[in-house]
Amino acid sequence: MKRIRQKLLIVAVVLLMGTTLYAAVGCDLNDPDKDVARLFPGSTGYKTFYMSIDKKGGEALLKRIEQRLGDTFQGLYETSDVPYTVYEIFKGTEKIGYIHGVNQKGQYGGIQVFLALDMDGNIKTFYFQKLTSRAAKELRNEAFGQQFAGLNLTDFYDYDVKTGKNATPGKLDAIKNPSSEAESDFRAALRATKKNLILMDEFVLGNKYLK
């Protein structure tokens, strides 16, 4: 009986550890050296640091981020203890930009949306690191990603991530869904981009774009 209890206790501890580790799903570059060189030609190096909503501001910060996003955080990809990896990009001693990625639930699984940003939080490059979609070819097409270049959080202010509609006409309307089969993942990509920009504003830019 004692051995059975010990075994059950061990199993319970292992399951608890597994649940804890599985709950916080971060998002890192697959090959940082190559990815940084590709996204920031001419850069000479990078540094990484890690942030989480828990450590930065806890429940109060989570509520503000959700309010700015216009949606609640849900699931394994959006727990408040998720570690966010921020890559600071350098040219010599000068910091020239950032790279940051987020996980987002897509129609057929998780997707990863990375943004390369300049020092003011403007998008230089948008790309999917991970994407499972019927329209993956169209969404991964360079022409689709180029539609995000030059946008910043201001352009996403009035975009409703729940309805997929922009309340105020603007630059965001120029981003077109490349496939009728991609509607769900297209909207997931826009939600991920808005979330990414909000997190960078909170974590790095000192709420430069906070209304």
N, C-alpha and C positions, 0 to 999 in steps of 0.2 A: 504493500500500500504506500509506504514511504517513497519507494523508487518511482512509483507511478506519479505521485504528487510532484516529485523532483523533475520528472520528465515533462509533465504538464507545465510546470513553472518555466522550464527552459524554453519550451515551445512558445509560451506566452510572451516571454521577453524578446525572443527572436522576431516574432510577429510584430510586436510593438516597435522594435527598432526598424524593421522593414517599412512599417507604415510611416514612421517619422521621416526616414530618408526619402521615401517615395513622395511624400507630401510636398516637398520643396523642389520644384523642377526649374532649374536655371537654364540659361541660354548662352552658350559660349561659341566662339568661332571654331570651326572644325580645324582650320590650319591658320592660326593667327599671323604667322610670318608672311605667308603667301597672300592671305586675304588683305592684310594691311597694305602691302606693297601694291596690290591690284586696285584697292579702293582709294588709296592716296599715293599716286605716282610721285616720286621725288621725296617721299618721307624717309626719314633715317632711323626711326625707332618708335616704340610705343611703351606705355605703361598701363597696367590694369589696376582697377580697384573695384571693390564689391560693395553694393548697397542693398538694403532691404527696407521695405516699408516699416517693418517692426522696429528696426534699429534707428531709422530716420525720424519717425514720428508716431509709430503705433496706430492705434485705432482712429485717432483724430485725423492723421494723414491719410489713412485708407478712405475715410469718409469723404475727404476733400478731393482725392483722386477720382473716386467714383462719381462725385458730383460734376467734376470737370469732364469726365468721360461721358456722362449721361447714361451710365449703366453700372450694375453691381458686379464686383469681381466674383467669379465662381470657378469651382473645379480646381484640379491639381496645378494648373498653370497660373492661377491667380490667388494663391494663398498669400497672406501678408508676410510670411517668412521666406518667400522665394528670393534667392540671391540673384541680383542683377549685376552682370559684369559690364563695366564701362571701360572702353579702350581709349586712352588719351594718346593722340597721334602727334609726333614731333618731327620737325625738320631742323636738325641741329638742336639748339636749346629752345627753339620757339615751338610752342604748342600751336598746332594748326587745325585741329578738329577732333572729332570723336566718332567712335563706332559703338553702336548699341543694338542689341537684339532682344526680341520678346517672343515668347511662346503664345500661340493663339489656337483655340479649337477651330478646326476646319470641318468640312462636311464629312470627310472620310478619315479624320485623325488630326493630330497636332500639326501645325505649320509654324515655321520660324521666319519672322520678318526682321531683317537687319536694315538699319539706316546708317549711312555715313553722313555726318553733319559737320558744317563749318562751325566756327567759334560762336556764331550768333544763333545756332540752332536751325539753320536752313538746310534742307535736304540736298546733299550732293548726289547720293546714290541710294536707290531702293533695290533690295533684292531678297528673294526667298532662299534661305539656306536649306530649309526642309519644306517639302510640299507634296502632298498626296492628293491629286485631283484629276478628274476626267479631262480637265482643260489645262493640265500642268504645262503642256508645251506652249500654249498661248499665253498663260500667265507668266511663264519664265522668259518669254521673249523680251529681248532688250528694249524694244519699243514700248512695251507696257511699263517697265520700270522707269523709263525716261520721263514719263508723264508726271512723276513725283518730284523731279528735280526743280529746285528753287522754292518749293513750298515750305512753310513752317507752321507752327501750331495755330497761328492766327487764321490760316486758311481752313482749319478744321473746327473752329469755334462753333459754327452752326450746323455741323454735320451730325445728324442723329444716328448713332450707331445701331439703334434698335430697328429703325425703319429703313435705313440706308438712303435717307434723303437729306439734301442740303437746304436748310430753311432760307438762306440768303444766297442768291447767285454769286458765284465767284470762281476763282481759279480751279477749285476742286471739281467743278462741273466738267472740266476738260478731260478728266480721267475717265476713260471709257472702258467698260467691261468688254474684254476681247472675245468672249464666247457666251452663247446662251446657256451653255452647260456649266458656266463658272459663276453663276450669280451668288450662290452661297459663299464660295471661297473668295470671290471678289469683294464682297461685303466684309468678310472676315479679315481680308488684307487691309481694308480701310480702317476697320476697328483697331487692328494691331498697330497700324501706323499712328493713329491718334493716341493710343495708349502709350506707345513708345515715346512720342514727343512730349506727352504730359509727364511721364516718369523722368525724362531727361531735364525737363524744366524744373521739376521738384528736386531732383538729385544733384544736378550740375549747374544749371543756368540761373539759380537763385530766383525762380519764379518770374523770369523776364516777361513771360507771356500770360501771367495770371491776370484775369479780368478784375 
